Amino acid sequence: MDPSTGEVETKEIDIKSELSSQRYSQRYSQNEPYVHKVGIPPKQNLFKEFKTTVKETFLADDPLRHFKNQPRSRKFILGIQAIFPILKWARNYNLSKFKGDVIAGLTIASLCIPQDIGYAKLANLDPQYGLYTSFVPPLVYAFMGSSRDIAIGPVAVVSLLLGTLLQGEINYKTNMAEYRRLAFTATFFAGITQAALGIFRLGFLIDFLSHAAVVGFMGGAAITIALQQLKGFLGIKNFTKKSDIVSVMRSVIKSAHHGWNWQTIVIGASFLGFLFFAKYIGKKNKKFFWVPAIAPLISVILSTFFVFITRADKEGVQIVNHIAKGINPSSVNQIYFSGKYLLQGVKIGVVAGMIALTEAVAIGRTFASMKDYQLDGNKEMVALGAMNIVGSMTSCYVATGSFSRSAVNYMAGCQTAASNIVMSCVVFLTLEFITPLFKYTPNAILSAIIISAVLGLIDIEAACLIWKVDKFDFVACIGAFFGVVFASVEIGLLIAVSISFAKILLQVTRPRTALLGKIPRTAVYRNIQQYPNATKVPGVMIVRVDSAIYFSNSNYVKERILRWLTDEEEQNKAVGEHKIQYLIVEMSPVTDIDTSGIHALEDLYKSLQKRDVELVLANPGPVVIDKLHVSQFANMIGEDKIFLTVADAVSWCSPKTPVEEV
């Protein structure tokens, strides 16, 4: 566009606005206050407008701001640091930070080793795969992640979800090799999904799973995981493959007479009590945060020693048996890039990747706010995606941030992501030298560790707060919870997503509207339900629309306003008050309007004409007023009926009724 043309258009708009204001001011006598007209924004270049919209949608945080006005060499360095944040914070690394990271890394390693063995069983994989997942992915994240506190590894919910979805495609008992290949394929595509969301700045998509739905889903998953552990906790050999509470409890009761092993129950119950006591000590006194962190490893060591010296495995106590020694073998050639399982791998990977991403980003943001530093959500997604892609090629399954381990990491005084490197080193030593010692570890102790860990996912306080704040959110929460507990993890997840979307659609298609009244001794007009002492203006009805007006809600907005008008006229007629002559629509909350919304306003205007009621608009925003002028709707109702404030509109509608001074 020619710059001179733009200047001429701007001057024409300024002249029109000036003439309009002059004509309008002439209508008022010297005793009446001057009423300023609504300004029309200058026309923007189409390309510039499109560029601004795209930037606000995908680049709201302006990620390239650090590169502005920098030499090419500096831009290259900043680009490398953006991909690998370790190159930035490592420059200021010192001995004090190293001490904090070493202590934190050793502490979370003592927690992760027994948990990893148990979580691998949740995913129906051999125990070493849990340890593999706490070796390679944390190393990748330490180089690429921006969170200082998050601890990476397998987690209970994702392990259960992955195990359930994979088992629906391949029976792991009869075809473990194919089952593992599908697990690695799902992990690869989980990483691709996560990285793609970060690269294309689509992180906002995970926000569609509301906090309430996540609380319900996590609580339901915790119950399901705990119930699944009854197999190992009670020593049951023949257990249901289903995960719903009815099937699990039926299986437990059926095996009560001949399937339970009392020695297993004693071991499991004793150490579960010990784990709960350790947690109690940690909560009672924050100085002893390390007690619940190290308790699982102590439990594994003591129970393994007890089973070994008593040979309780001869009495029916189920043990881990063999854990493969050595670090992660390559699994690149085991990933399905074609064949009948490719599509299933993609589907499972996308679902598991999104859930893992939601959990990790939520954890990262929580601890970032506690330490007052900024976390780039899109960079986190790229880092999580990269570590899962690499992990899928090194015999790992889906890894993410663990809340329990991250909390311990934070309490232990971690300073940087180097604590993950320390943890990985400990896991490496475990894989190389210590795994044979886990041969006599009883399954009951792994079940006890998982039960004590997942019960912390049940957030009753959050559920109660959701009930008090928003009943619809509580429906999403409880729907996701019961879906997981009484059906399956997939059904619970589907319910959570469906209700979250339903809430969005309901808010978009049925926006709130309100009748406004004048607050005494002010020129302010507010919702009469919120302010009962606000008074209505005789002969004038003031309505506020609390949403943008789009094709999805335009008809509802029009009908709702007409229904307000009908109800108001009936009330006035019943008490003998003035007939409604003016309808003022307060448009401050209306951030945008489309062609359907403009057509709805035109239909509203025509309906009001038939009732001898004049339509008046108050304070439309820049986007809205621009579209009203372009569509000629402003000319249809008259530009003199569009005001900057409700008070100005009321003053024009009822000139005989003076506006009270503030």
Stockholm file with secondary structure:
# STOCKHOLM 1.0

chainA/1-662         MDPSTGEVETKEIDIKSELSSQRYSQRYSQNEPYVHKVGIPPKQNLFKEFKTTVKETFLADDPLRHFKNQPRSRKFILGIQAIFPILKWARNYNLSKFKGDVIAGLTIASLCIPQDIGYAKLANLDPQYGLYTSFVPPLVYAFMGSSRDIAIGPVAVVSLLLGTLLQGEINYKTNMAEYRRLAFTATFFAGITQAALGIFRLGFLIDFLSHAAVVGFMGGAAITIALQQLKGFLGIKNFTKKSDIVSVMRSVIKSAHHGWNWQTIVIGASFLGFLFFAKYIGKKNKKFFWVPAIAPLISVILSTFFVFITRADKEGVQIVNHIAKGINPSSVNQIYFSGKYLLQGVKIGVVAGMIALTEAVAIGRTFASMKDYQLDGNKEMVALGAMNIVGSMTSCYVATGSFSRSAVNYMAGCQTAASNIVMSCVVFLTLEFITPLFKYTPNAILSAIIISAVLGLIDIEAACLIWKVDKFDFVACIGAFFGVVFASVEIGLLIAVSISFAKILLQVTRPRTALLGKIPRTAVYRNIQQYPNATKVPGVMIVRVDSAIYFSNSNYVKERILRWLTDEEEQNKAVGEHKIQYLIVEMSPVTDIDTSGIHALEDLYKSLQKRDVELVLANPGPVVIDKLHVSQFANMIGEDKIFLTVADAVSWCSPKTPVEEV
#=GR chainA/1-662 SS CCHHHHHHHHHHHHHHHHHHHHHHHHTSCTTSCCCCBCCCCCCCCHHHHHHHHHHHHHCTTCTTGGGTTCCHHHHHHHHHHHHCTHHHHGGGCCHHHHHHHHHHHHHHHHHHHHHHHHHHHHTTCCHHHHHHHTTHHHHHHHHHCCCSSCEEECCHHHHHHHHHHHHTTSCTTTCHHHHHHHHHHHHHHHHHHHHHHHHTTCGGGGGGSCHHHHHHHHHHHHHHHHHHTHHHHHTCSSCCSCCSHHHHHHHHHHTTTTTCCHHHHHHHHHHHHHHHHHHHHHHHCGGGTHHHHHHHHHHHHHHHHHHHHHTGGGGTCCBCCCCCCSSCCCCGGGSCSSSTTHHHHHHHHHHHHHHHHHHHHHHHHHHHHHHTCCCCHHHHHHHHHHHHHHHHTTTCCCCEEEHHHHHHHHHTTCCSTHHHHHHHHHHHHIIIIIGGGGGGCBHHHHHHHHHHHHGGGCCHHHHHHHHHHCHHHHHHHHHHHHHHHHTCHHHHHHHHHHHHHHHHHHHHHSCCEEEEEECTTSSCEEETTTCTTCBCCTTEEEEEECSCBCTTTHHHHHHHHHHHHHHHHHHHHHHTCCCCCEEEEECTTCCCBCHHHHHHHHHHHHHHHHTTCEEEEECCCHHHHHHHHHTTHHHHHCGGGEESSHHHHHHHHCTTSCCCCC
#=GC SS_cons         CCHHHHHHHHHHHHHHHHHHHHHHHHTSCTTSCCCCBCCCCCCCCHHHHHHHHHHHHHCTTCTTGGGTTCCHHHHHHHHHHHHCTHHHHGGGCCHHHHHHHHHHHHHHHHHHHHHHHHHHHHTTCCHHHHHHHTTHHHHHHHHHCCCSSCEEECCHHHHHHHHHHHHTTSCTTTCHHHHHHHHHHHHHHHHHHHHHHHHTTCGGGGGGSCHHHHHHHHHHHHHHHHHHTHHHHHTCSSCCSCCSHHHHHHHHHHTTTTTCCHHHHHHHHHHHHHHHHHHHHHHHCGGGTHHHHHHHHHHHHHHHHHHHHHTGGGGTCCBCCCCCCSSCCCCGGGSCSSSTTHHHHHHHHHHHHHHHHHHHHHHHHHHHHHHTCCCCHHHHHHHHHHHHHHHHTTTCCCCEEEHHHHHHHHHTTCCSTHHHHHHHHHHHHIIIIIGGGGGGCBHHHHHHHHHHHHGGGCCHHHHHHHHHHCHHHHHHHHHHHHHHHHTCHHHHHHHHHHHHHHHHHHHHHSCCEEEEEECTTSSCEEETTTCTTCBCCTTEEEEEECSCBCTTTHHHHHHHHHHHHHHHHHHHHHHTCCCCCEEEEECTTCCCBCHHHHHHHHHHHHHHHHTTCEEEEECCCHHHHHHHHHTTHHHHHCGGGEESSHHHHHHHHCTTSCCCCC
//
